[in-house]
Amino acid sequence: MALGDANLGLLACFRETDVARQNGPALGVPFVLVAPTDLRMVMNQLLARSAELEEAISALLALGTFDGSARSTTSRTLCSVSLEHAESTKILLVSGNFTSAVGLIRLQYEALVRALWLLYAASDGAAEKLAAELSQRTATSAEKIPMLSEMLSRLEGKAPKEALEMLLEFKQYSWKPLSSFVHGGVHAIHRHSKGYPAALLDQALRASNGVSLMVGMLLVMLSGDQSQRGRVSGIQMKFRDCLPPDR
């Protein structure tokens, strides 16, 4: 899902909104955005469905890993990190901190790419560096692992083809604008000063949900449980209304 917004009309600016959160079933604290009535209804419905989707995917963390190795366990930990970023994105959207919310989607994606790379393509040495107890020495050593583009390159021919294609598609359409939000580029400057179209916030949240769905796929792979095959497809069908549209 591309996050470039040059052709989006300025449908609404949520910059100056109040925020409310109410108790409920999804994640314990569903997200409620207070804005003009028509926009509030659309965004609150999407936020609620996104929270339910996150709950369904987070449940897959309980599957564990197929071998209990440091490599697979660390990959699973990165999946959990990615899901934490997804939840934080929704919290920031509700609070009106839209620039930070959109920027977090890049971190969510990076954690997923690293998790997949660690499982399928990382050398034993690189896996050991990331799984080691944290110290000044191990932190310095872990800085030498490949950059994201190299990780994706090394996944070719090793990771499941469908999973890699989805990661590459996301990077093709969303990496540059997301990086602009992260590093204070033109997207961040323009949107923070002039406001965020409702369509862009909708698009960003769906993109985050799409990354979370890929995390769910990896969690099933990590489990090695053949009985779980098709579980993520079922989640995808159930929550199609809050995912990016099919290309």
C-alpha positions as CSV (number, residue, x, y, z in Angstrom):
1,M,0.0,0.0,0.0
2,A,1.5,3.3,-1.1
3,L,1.6,6.1,1.4
4,G,2.4,8.9,-1.1
5,D,-0.5,11.3,-1.0
6,A,0.2,13.9,-3.7
7,N,-3.2,13.2,-5.4
8,L,-5.3,13.0,-2.2
9,G,-7.6,15.9,-1.6
10,L,-7.5,17.5,1.8
11,L,-10.7,15.9,3.1
12,A,-10.2,16.8,6.7
13,C,-7.6,17.8,9.2
14,F,-7.7,16.1,12.6
15,R,-4.9,18.2,14.0
16,E,-7.0,19.9,16.7
17,T,-9.2,17.1,18.1
18,D,-10.1,15.9,21.4
19,V,-9.5,12.2,22.2
20,A,-11.5,9.7,24.2
21,R,-10.9,6.1,25.0
22,Q,-13.5,3.7,26.3
23,N,-13.4,0.2,27.7
24,G,-14.5,-2.7,25.6
25,P,-13.5,-6.1,24.2
26,A,-10.8,-5.4,21.8
27,L,-7.3,-5.1,23.5
28,G,-9.1,-4.0,26.6
29,V,-9.0,-0.3,25.5
30,P,-10.4,0.2,22.0
31,F,-9.4,3.4,20.3
32,V,-12.0,6.2,19.8
33,L,-11.2,9.4,17.8
34,V,-13.3,12.4,18.4
35,A,-13.7,14.4,15.2
36,P,-16.5,15.8,12.9
37,T,-19.4,13.3,13.0
38,D,-19.0,11.7,9.5
39,L,-15.3,11.3,9.7
40,R,-15.4,10.2,13.3
41,M,-17.8,7.4,12.4
42,V,-15.5,6.1,9.6
43,M,-12.3,6.3,11.5
44,N,-13.6,5.0,14.7
45,Q,-15.1,1.9,12.9
46,L,-11.8,1.3,11.2
47,L,-9.8,1.7,14.5
48,A,-12.2,-0.7,16.2
49,R,-11.9,-3.3,13.5
50,S,-8.1,-2.8,13.5
51,A,-7.9,-3.5,17.2
52,E,-9.9,-6.7,16.7
53,L,-7.6,-7.7,13.9
54,E,-4.6,-7.1,16.1
55,E,-6.1,-9.2,18.9
56,A,-6.6,-12.1,16.5
57,I,-3.0,-11.9,15.2
58,S,-1.5,-11.4,18.7
59,A,-3.2,-14.7,19.7
60,L,-0.8,-16.5,17.3
61,L,2.1,-15.6,19.6
62,A,0.9,-18.4,21.9
63,L,1.8,-21.0,19.2
64,G,5.5,-20.8,20.1
65,T,8.3,-22.0,17.8
66,F,8.8,-25.3,16.1
67,D,12.3,-26.0,17.6
68,G,12.8,-23.6,20.5
69,S,16.1,-22.5,19.1
70,A,17.6,-19.1,19.7
71,R,17.1,-18.3,16.0
72,S,13.4,-19.0,15.9
73,T,12.8,-17.6,19.4
74,T,14.4,-14.3,18.5
75,S,12.5,-14.2,15.2
76,R,9.3,-14.6,17.2
77,T,10.4,-11.8,19.6
78,L,10.7,-9.5,16.5
79,C,7.2,-10.5,15.5
80,S,6.0,-9.3,18.9
81,V,8.0,-6.1,18.5
82,S,6.3,-5.5,15.1
83,L,2.9,-6.0,16.7
84,E,3.8,-3.6,19.5
85,H,4.5,-0.9,16.9
86,A,1.2,-1.6,15.3
87,E,-0.6,-1.1,18.5
88,S,1.3,2.1,19.2
89,T,0.4,3.4,15.7
90,K,-3.3,3.2,16.7
91,I,-2.7,4.9,20.0
92,L,-0.8,7.7,18.3
93,L,-3.6,8.1,15.7
94,V,-6.1,8.5,18.5
95,S,-4.0,11.1,20.3
96,G,-3.7,13.1,17.1
97,N,0.1,12.5,16.8
98,F,-0.2,11.6,13.1
99,T,3.4,12.1,12.0
100,S,4.7,9.8,14.7
101,A,1.9,7.3,14.0
102,V,2.8,7.1,10.3
103,G,6.5,6.9,11.0
104,L,6.1,3.9,13.2
105,I,4.8,1.9,10.3
106,R,8.3,1.8,8.9
107,L,9.6,0.4,12.2
108,Q,6.8,-2.2,12.2
109,Y,7.8,-3.3,8.7
110,E,11.5,-3.3,9.5
111,A,10.9,-5.6,12.5
112,L,9.0,-8.0,10.3
113,V,11.7,-8.0,7.6
114,R,14.4,-8.7,10.2
115,A,12.3,-11.5,11.7
116,L,11.9,-13.2,8.4
117,W,15.6,-12.7,7.5
118,L,16.6,-14.1,10.9
119,L,14.6,-17.3,10.3
120,Y,15.5,-18.0,6.7
121,A,18.7,-16.2,5.7
122,A,20.8,-15.0,8.6
123,S,24.1,-16.7,9.2
124,D,24.6,-18.5,12.4
125,G,26.9,-15.8,13.6
126,A,24.4,-13.0,12.9
127,A,21.6,-15.0,14.7
128,E,23.9,-15.5,17.7
129,K,24.6,-11.8,17.8
130,L,20.9,-10.9,18.0
131,A,20.1,-13.6,20.5
132,A,23.0,-12.8,22.9
133,E,22.5,-11.2,26.3
134,L,22.7,-7.4,26.0
135,S,26.0,-5.8,26.8
136,Q,28.2,-3.1,25.3
137,R,30.2,-5.7,23.4
138,T,27.2,-7.6,22.0
139,A,25.4,-4.3,21.1
140,T,28.4,-3.1,19.1
141,S,28.7,-6.5,17.4
142,A,25.0,-6.5,16.5
143,E,25.4,-3.2,14.6
144,K,27.3,-5.1,11.9
145,I,24.3,-7.1,10.6
146,P,23.1,-6.3,7.1
147,M,20.9,-3.4,6.2
148,L,17.3,-3.9,5.3
149,S,17.8,-4.0,1.5
150,E,20.5,-6.6,1.8
151,M,18.3,-8.7,4.1
152,L,15.6,-8.7,1.4
153,S,18.1,-9.6,-1.2
154,R,19.4,-12.5,0.9
155,L,15.8,-13.8,1.4
156,E,15.5,-14.5,-2.3
157,G,15.3,-18.3,-2.9
158,K,15.2,-19.0,0.8
159,A,12.0,-17.5,2.2
160,P,8.5,-18.5,0.9
161,K,8.0,-16.7,-2.4
162,E,4.6,-15.2,-1.5
163,A,6.0,-13.7,1.7
164,L,9.0,-12.1,0.0
165,E,6.8,-10.7,-2.8
166,M,4.6,-9.0,-0.3
167,L,7.6,-7.5,1.5
168,L,9.1,-6.2,-1.7
169,E,5.8,-4.7,-2.8
170,F,5.4,-2.8,0.4
171,K,8.9,-1.5,0.1
172,Q,8.4,-0.5,-3.5
173,Y,5.4,1.7,-2.8
174,S,5.8,2.8,0.8
175,W,9.4,2.9,1.8
176,K,10.3,6.4,0.6
177,P,7.3,8.3,2.0
178,L,7.6,6.4,5.3
179,S,11.3,7.3,5.5
180,S,10.4,10.9,4.9
181,F,8.1,10.8,8.0
182,V,10.8,9.1,10.1
183,H,13.6,11.5,9.1
184,G,11.7,14.8,9.1
185,G,11.5,15.0,5.3
186,V,9.1,16.8,3.1
187,H,6.1,14.5,3.8
188,A,6.5,15.1,7.6
189,I,6.9,18.9,7.2
190,H,4.0,19.3,4.8
191,R,1.5,17.2,6.6
192,H,2.4,18.3,10.1
193,S,2.0,21.9,9.1
194,K,-1.0,21.7,6.8
195,G,-2.9,18.7,8.2
196,Y,-3.6,15.1,7.3
197,P,-6.3,14.1,4.8
198,A,-8.7,11.5,6.2
199,A,-7.9,9.3,3.2
200,L,-4.2,9.3,4.1
201,L,-4.9,8.3,7.7
202,D,-7.2,5.5,6.5
203,Q,-4.6,4.4,4.0
204,A,-1.8,4.4,6.7
205,L,-3.9,2.4,9.2
206,R,-4.7,-0.2,6.5
207,A,-1.1,-0.4,5.6
208,S,-0.2,-1.1,9.2
209,N,-2.8,-3.8,9.4
210,G,-1.4,-5.4,6.2
211,V,2.0,-5.6,7.8
212,S,0.4,-7.2,10.9
213,L,-1.2,-9.8,8.7
214,M,2.2,-10.7,7.3
215,V,3.5,-11.0,10.9
216,G,0.6,-13.5,11.5
217,M,1.8,-15.6,8.5
218,L,5.3,-15.7,9.9
219,L,4.1,-16.7,13.4
220,V,2.3,-19.7,11.8
221,M,5.5,-20.6,9.9
222,L,7.5,-20.3,13.1
223,S,5.1,-22.7,14.9
224,G,5.7,-25.5,12.4
225,D,2.1,-26.6,13.3
226,Q,0.5,-28.0,10.1
227,S,-2.9,-27.8,11.8
228,Q,-2.6,-23.9,11.8
229,R,-2.3,-23.7,8.0
230,G,-5.2,-21.6,6.6
231,R,-5.7,-19.8,10.0
232,V,-4.3,-16.5,8.7
233,S,-6.3,-16.8,5.5
234,G,-9.4,-17.1,7.7
235,I,-8.3,-13.9,9.6
236,Q,-7.7,-12.1,6.3
237,M,-11.2,-13.0,5.0
238,K,-12.8,-11.9,8.3
239,F,-11.0,-8.6,8.4
240,R,-10.9,-7.7,4.7
241,D,-12.8,-4.5,5.5
242,C,-9.8,-3.0,7.4
243,L,-7.0,-4.3,5.2
244,P,-5.4,-2.7,2.1
245,P,-7.5,-3.3,-1.1
246,D,-6.2,-6.0,-3.4
247,R,-4.0,-4.8,-6.2
